[in-house]
């Protein structure tokens, strides 16, 4: 096993995929970033990509130390991109402190990615309630049971917490959302659409919001 790992490490410098995607230029870009995101996300769904709404969320604490993790996008419109989490989690502490985040949709099989960067805000209680009502009961129970990002003594502690919550809500048909749980919205200033091309000469088109509206820029690969 060790020799196989060593061989894989040795091969790392030569590991690459040749991107032969069609050109992606300004004429193919939708009028707004959210229309373009809808188009590419729809294609990712139609191609049956695993977790097409998964995005890598990057945050930083007050001292500038970064963290990243994968979350699921649960909605977007002209205001921004929304995901839900525990408001006492590590990511929420970062967001509360800095009010800024970046998220990337990594659609590797399509040789595409979309990166969104901007200020964050909590969604309204009504938005949280509407999404919460759509969550499976098991996911609702898990949100109540998990002290997200905190150190626990072992798996048994989590399992016991879940059993206690199951008993607590055993006779409750509509489980309410926890007061410490809800949505965050990234309100983008930048949204970049990245399409892989031959010889690493990738297409990078970015929507940039300024004081007089949105502008499209091409970035060098």
SULJO-V623262 format. One record per residue. N is the residue number from 1. SS is DSSP state (alpha for helix, beta for strand, coil for the rest). Layout:
<<N,SS> <N,SS>>
//
This chain:
<<1,coil> <2,alpha> <3,alpha> <4,alpha> <5,alpha> <6,alpha> <7,alpha> <8,alpha> <9,alpha> <10,alpha> <11,alpha> <12,alpha> <13,alpha> <14,alpha> <15,coil> <16,coil> <17,coil> <18,coil> <19,coil> <20,coil> <21,coil> <22,coil> <23,coil> <24,coil> <25,coil> <26,alpha> <27,alpha> <28,alpha> <29,coil> <30,coil> <31,coil> <32,coil> <33,alpha> <34,alpha> <35,alpha> <36,alpha> <37,alpha> <38,alpha> <39,alpha> <40,alpha> <41,alpha> <42,alpha> <43,alpha> <44,alpha> <45,alpha> <46,alpha> <47,coil> <48,coil> <49,coil> <50,coil> <51,coil> <52,coil> <53,coil> <54,beta> <55,beta> <56,beta> <57,beta> <58,beta> <59,beta> <60,beta> <61,coil> <62,coil> <63,coil> <64,coil> <65,coil> <66,beta> <67,beta> <68,beta> <69,beta> <70,beta> <71,beta> <72,beta> <73,coil> <74,coil> <75,beta> <76,beta> <77,beta> <78,coil> <79,coil> <80,beta> <81,beta> <82,beta> <83,beta> <84,beta> <85,beta> <86,beta> <87,coil> <88,coil> <89,coil> <90,alpha> <91,alpha> <92,alpha> <93,alpha> <94,alpha> <95,alpha> <96,alpha> <97,alpha> <98,alpha> <99,coil> <100,beta> <101,beta> <102,beta> <103,beta> <104,beta> <105,beta> <106,beta> <107,beta> <108,alpha> <109,alpha> <110,alpha> <111,coil> <112,beta> <113,beta> <114,beta> <115,beta> <116,beta> <117,beta> <118,beta> <119,beta> <120,beta> <121,beta> <122,beta> <123,coil> <124,coil> <125,alpha> <126,alpha> <127,alpha> <128,alpha> <129,alpha> <130,alpha> <131,alpha> <132,alpha> <133,coil> <134,coil> <135,coil> <136,coil> <137,alpha> <138,alpha> <139,alpha> <140,alpha> <141,alpha> <142,alpha> <143,alpha> <144,alpha> <145,alpha> <146,coil> <147,coil> <148,coil> <149,coil> <150,coil> <151,coil> <152,coil> <153,coil> <154,coil> <155,alpha> <156,alpha> <157,alpha> <158,alpha> <159,alpha> <160,alpha> <161,alpha> <162,alpha> <163,alpha> <164,alpha> <165,alpha> <166,alpha> <167,alpha> <168,alpha> <169,coil> <170,coil> <171,coil> <172,coil> <173,coil> <174,coil> <175,coil> <176,coil> <177,coil> <178,coil> <179,coil> <180,coil> <181,beta> <182,beta> <183,beta> <184,beta> <185,beta> <186,beta> <187,beta> <188,beta> <189,beta> <190,beta> <191,beta> <192,beta> <193,beta> <194,beta> <195,beta> <196,coil> <197,coil> <198,alpha> <199,alpha> <200,alpha> <201,coil> <202,coil> <203,beta> <204,beta> <205,beta> <206,beta> <207,beta> <208,beta> <209,beta> <210,beta> <211,coil> <212,coil> <213,beta> <214,beta> <215,beta> <216,beta> <217,beta> <218,beta> <219,beta> <220,coil> <221,coil>>
//
